Amino acid sequence: MKIYTKTGDKGTTALFGGTRVPKHHIRIESYGTVDELNSHLGLIRDQAIAQHHKDLLAHIQDRLFTLGAILATDPEKAVLKSGKERLNIPKISAENIAVLEQEMDAMNEALPPMTHFVLPGGHQTVSFCHIARCVCRRAERLAAALNDISPIDDKVLMYLNRLSDYLFVLARKLTYDLNAKEIKWIPDKL
């Protein structure tokens, strides 16, 4: 299989289903940002962190491939003439969202309560989590903008929202696991 097709040389690309759109289309921006987020999660997973976190991040990466495929599918061609869905993959489910919520609850139980906003940093791995969180928020904003134009599954938006929260809590948990200093934001008076 060749990687290059030359079909995008004029600034367009095909959605799943064949529809061609400009590469700057909001749908492409949405799933492209999800792909970027997935790469950042791979970077976090490659760090010296607990295996439990690595395993969950791998699961999340799988879910992000699903989410990206949903976003990359032309909604008008999502269902074949036979009535069967074009995407033959599991959807984002309420259970997927619940996993993130349960993980956040478990991590929060082991953390001191937050008394201030937290500045990103303190350890390279923690910083990677904050970068991923910001990319996730951008993916969520783009998916929400796409949803205004062309409705998408509500669970896609819910998953991205919960995932950014999870990445924030993971950053805090890794701060403590790695014996790093959590940097509280105390506004300068200058």
Secondary structure, 3 states (H helix, E strand, C coil): CCCCCCCCCCCEEECECCCEEECCCHHHHHHHHHHHHHHHHHHHHCCCCCHHHHHHHHHHHHHHHHHHHHHCECHHHCECCCCCECCCCCCCCHHHHHHHHHHHHHHHHCCCCCCCCEECCCCHHHHHHHHHHHHHHHHHHHHHHHHHHCCCCHHHHHHHHHHHHHHHHHHHHHHHHCCCCCEECCCCCC
